[in-house]
Amino acid sequence: MSADLVGGVEAGGTKVVCAIGRDPDDVRAEARFATTTPAETLARVVRFFREHATPIAALGVATFGPVDLDPGSPTFGAITATPKPGWQHVDVVGPLRDALGVPIALDTDVNASALAEHRWGAARGASSAVYVTVGTGIGGGAVLDGRPLHGLGHPEMGHVRIPHDRAADPFAGTCPRHGDCWEGLASAPAIAGRWGRAPEILPDDHPAWPLEAGYLALGIANVLLTLSPRCLVLGGGVMARASLLPLVRTRVDALLGGYVRAAAIVPPALGERSGVLGALALARDLAGR
């Protein structure tokens, strides 16, 4: 195996995916395991790369957040104010860099997913793209001119505020920080909390789905009007409901009212692999520099 291979780690709130390769067509090794405590989870990541004994030029880490992406910050590489128990203020980059001795590129899982879909997937060829995932939470990442979008920090699209008609929907929301933000109203836990059943067991004709489509469309309209991407990739476990995407597209068109041309709203071409492939893309870009 050649030393120009790279490593990728997608650190999600419920599972971690590790891979060694170059691109979707050249993945030499891959493993998935549950996200447990920080010490145990990071040790399993290190063990994966050591057991394969494959030289890698760089490692890309795509993690749930919020995460400090500022290289000049004393807490660079650390997950910060996450609601995930036990993971607040955990340094992710430091232990991996010390154990593996390779340069590390870091970004959010959704920024990495956006990068992978832009480079190899549903947004390939678009000058700008946004990836939104709807699952345990709601998150969004953006790629402009081939690079993930950063500013003071990274995008936190899931916590934008959207209209909430409490007379029509008295549900208070599930976000521990903001209550009825986009994530608090439209994530999988929000659907389960509102209706008392997990979204995957609700039938297609349940009133949950028109309400969910409306909330998703409100957030997506904000993203489209703010960033004006050419392509918006909409993934995550909730979007496995086949009837939901057409409803969302219809609602988005109605909200935009013909004022601007809407981006293509499409499912991910890379499926559940967007995050770890995005981590490989981050590592490839770092190695190339």
C-alpha positions in Angstrom: 0.0 0.0 0.0 1.2 3.4 -0.9 2.0 6.2 1.6 -0.2 8.6 -0.3 -3.2 6.9 1.3 -5.0 8.9 3.9 -7.2 8.2 6.9 -10.6 9.4 7.7 -12.6 9.5 10.9 -16.3 10.4 11.1 -17.1 10.9 14.8 -20.9 11.0 15.2 -23.0 11.3 18.2 -24.0 7.6 18.1 -21.3 5.9 15.9 -17.8 6.4 14.6 -16.6 5.3 11.2 -12.9 5.0 10.4 -11.5 4.4 6.9 -8.2 4.2 5.0 -8.2 5.1 1.3 -8.3 7.8 -1.3 -11.8 8.2 -2.5 -15.2 6.4 -2.8 -13.7 3.9 -5.3 -10.5 3.2 -3.3 -11.3 2.5 0.4 -8.8 -0.2 1.6 -10.2 -0.6 5.1 -13.2 0.5 7.1 -14.7 0.0 10.5 -17.8 1.2 12.5 -18.3 1.2 16.2 -20.5 2.9 18.8 -19.6 6.3 20.2 -19.1 5.6 23.9 -16.9 7.6 26.4 -14.2 9.9 24.9 -11.3 7.8 26.2 -12.7 4.5 24.9 -13.8 5.9 21.6 -10.5 7.7 20.8 -8.6 4.6 21.9 -10.6 2.5 19.4 -9.8 5.0 16.6 -6.1 4.7 17.4 -6.3 1.0 17.5 -7.9 0.8 14.1 -5.1 2.7 12.4 -2.4 0.9 14.3 -3.8 -2.6 13.6 -3.9 -1.9 9.9 -0.3 -0.7 10.0 -0.8 1.2 6.8 1.2 4.4 6.2 -1.1 7.4 5.8 0.0 10.8 4.7 -2.7 12.6 6.8 -5.8 12.1 8.9 -9.1 13.8 8.4 -11.5 14.1 11.3 -15.1 15.0 10.8 -16.8 15.4 14.2 -20.1 16.3 15.7 -19.9 19.7 17.3 -19.7 22.4 18.3 -16.0 22.1 17.8 -13.2 24.7 17.9 -11.7 25.0 14.4 -9.5 28.0 15.1 -5.8 26.8 14.9 -4.8 29.9 17.0 -7.2 29.0 19.8 -5.9 27.3 23.0 -8.8 24.8 22.7 -8.3 24.1 19.0 -9.5 20.6 18.2 -11.8 20.3 21.1 -15.6 19.6 21.1 -17.1 22.5 23.1 -20.7 23.0 24.3 -22.2 19.8 22.9 -25.3 18.4 24.6 -23.8 14.9 24.4 -23.1 13.8 27.9 -19.4 13.4 28.8 -18.1 15.0 25.6 -18.1 18.7 26.6 -14.7 20.3 26.2 -13.0 17.1 25.0 -9.8 17.4 23.0 -10.2 15.2 19.9 -7.2 16.3 17.8 -4.5 16.2 20.4 -4.7 12.6 21.4 -5.0 11.4 17.8 -2.1 13.5 16.7 0.1 12.3 19.6 -0.8 8.6 19.1 -0.6 8.5 15.3 2.1 11.1 14.5 0.4 12.4 11.3 -1.0 15.9 10.4 -4.7 16.2 11.1 -7.4 18.1 9.2 -10.5 18.9 11.3 -14.0 20.0 10.5 -17.6 19.3 11.4 -19.3 16.1 10.2 -21.8 18.1 8.1 -19.1 20.3 6.5 -17.2 17.1 5.6 -20.4 15.6 4.2 -20.9 18.7 2.1 -17.4 18.4 0.8 -17.7 14.7 -0.1 -21.1 15.3 -1.9 -19.6 18.3 -3.7 -16.4 16.4 -4.8 -17.9 12.9 -5.6 -21.6 12.9 -5.0 -24.9 14.6 -5.6 -23.4 18.2 -5.8 -20.5 17.3 -8.1 -19.9 20.1 -10.6 -21.8 22.7 -8.6 -19.8 25.8 -7.6 -21.5 25.9 -4.2 -23.4 23.3 -2.2 -25.0 22.8 1.2 -25.5 19.5 3.0 -28.3 19.3 5.6 -28.8 16.3 7.8 -32.0 15.5 9.6 -31.7 12.8 12.2 -30.8 12.8 15.9 -30.1 16.5 15.4 -30.2 18.9 12.5 -26.9 20.1 11.1 -25.8 21.9 8.0 -22.5 22.4 6.2 -21.6 24.4 3.2 -18.9 24.3 0.4 -18.1 27.4 -1.6 -15.6 27.3 -4.4 -14.5 23.8 -3.3 -13.8 24.7 0.3 -15.9 24.2 3.5 -17.4 27.4 4.9 -15.8 28.8 8.1 -16.2 32.1 9.7 -15.9 33.0 13.4 -16.6 29.3 13.8 -18.5 26.8 11.7 -22.1 26.9 10.5 -24.7 25.9 13.1 -27.7 25.8 10.8 -29.7 23.4 13.0 -30.1 26.2 15.6 -31.6 28.9 13.4 -35.0 30.1 14.6 -38.0 29.4 12.5 -41.7 30.4 12.9 -43.5 28.3 15.5 -47.3 28.6 15.7 -47.9 27.3 19.2 -51.6 27.3 18.6 -51.2 24.8 15.8 -48.3 23.0 17.3 -48.0 23.4 21.1 -44.9 21.2 21.3 -42.2 23.1 23.2 -39.2 21.6 21.3 -36.4 19.4 22.4 -33.2 21.5 22.1 -31.7 21.9 25.5 -30.3 25.3 24.6 -33.0 26.9 22.5 -36.2 24.8 22.9 -38.0 25.4 19.6 -35.1 26.1 17.2 -35.1 24.2 13.9 -33.5 21.2 15.5 -35.8 21.4 18.5 -38.9 21.2 16.3 -37.9 19.0 13.4 -35.2 16.5 14.5 -36.0 12.8 15.0 -36.3 13.3 18.8 -38.7 16.2 18.2 -40.9 14.0 16.1 -40.8 11.2 18.7 -41.4 13.6 21.5 -44.4 15.3 19.8 -46.2 12.2 18.7 -45.0 9.6 21.2 -43.6 7.2 18.6 -40.3 7.0 16.7 -40.6 8.5 13.2 -39.7 5.3 11.5 -42.9 3.6 12.7 -45.3 6.5 11.8 -47.3 5.7 8.7 -47.1 7.8 5.6 -50.5 9.3 6.1 -49.7 10.5 9.7 -50.1 14.2 10.3 -46.5 14.2 11.5 -45.2 14.3 7.9 -46.9 17.5 6.6 -45.9 19.3 9.8 -42.3 18.0 9.4 -42.2 19.0 5.8 -43.3 22.5 6.7 -40.6 22.9 9.4 -37.9 21.5 7.1 -39.0 23.9 4.3 -38.8 26.9 6.6 -35.2 26.2 7.6 -34.2 25.3 4.1 -35.7 28.5 2.7 -33.6 30.5 5.2 -30.5 28.6 4.1 -31.2 29.1 0.4 -32.0 32.8 0.8 -28.8 33.4 2.9 -26.2 31.3 1.1 -27.8 30.9 -2.4 -26.2 27.5 -3.1 -26.6 25.8 -6.4 -27.4 22.5 -4.8 -28.8 21.5 -1.4 -28.3 17.9 -0.4 -30.8 16.7 2.2 -29.8 13.6 4.1 -30.1 11.9 7.5 -32.3 9.2 9.0 -35.5 11.2 8.9 -35.1 11.7 5.2 -35.3 7.9 4.7 -39.0 8.5 4.5 -39.4 8.4 0.7 -42.6 10.6 0.7 -41.0 13.4 2.7 -38.6 14.9 0.1 -41.3 15.7 -2.5 -43.3 17.4 0.3 -40.3 19.5 1.3 -39.6 20.6 -2.3 -43.2 21.7 -2.7 -43.2 23.6 0.5 -39.9 25.3 -0.3 -41.2 26.5 -3.7 -44.3 27.9 -2.0 -42.2 29.8 0.6 -39.9 31.3 -2.0 -42.9 32.4 -4.0 -41.0 32.7 -7.2 -38.8 35.5 -5.8 -35.6 33.6 -6.5 -34.7 30.4 -8.3 -34.5 27.6 -5.8 -31.5 25.3 -5.7 -31.8 21.7 -6.6 -32.8 19.8 -3.4 -31.5 16.3 -3.8 -30.8 13.2 -1.6 -27.1 12.3 -1.0 -25.5 10.2 -3.7 -23.0 8.8 -1.2 -25.6 7.7 1.3 -24.4 7.1 4.9 -20.7 7.3 3.7 -20.8 11.0 3.1 -19.2 11.9 6.4 -16.3 9.4 6.4 -15.6 10.1 2.7 -15.6 13.8 3.6 -13.0 13.1 6.2 -10.8 11.4 3.6 -11.3 14.5 1.4 -10.1 16.7 4.2 -7.0 14.6 4.7 -6.3 14.5 1.0 -6.5 18.3 0.8 -4.1 18.6 3.8 -1.6 16.2 2.4 -1.7 18.0 -1.0 -0.8 21.3 0.7 
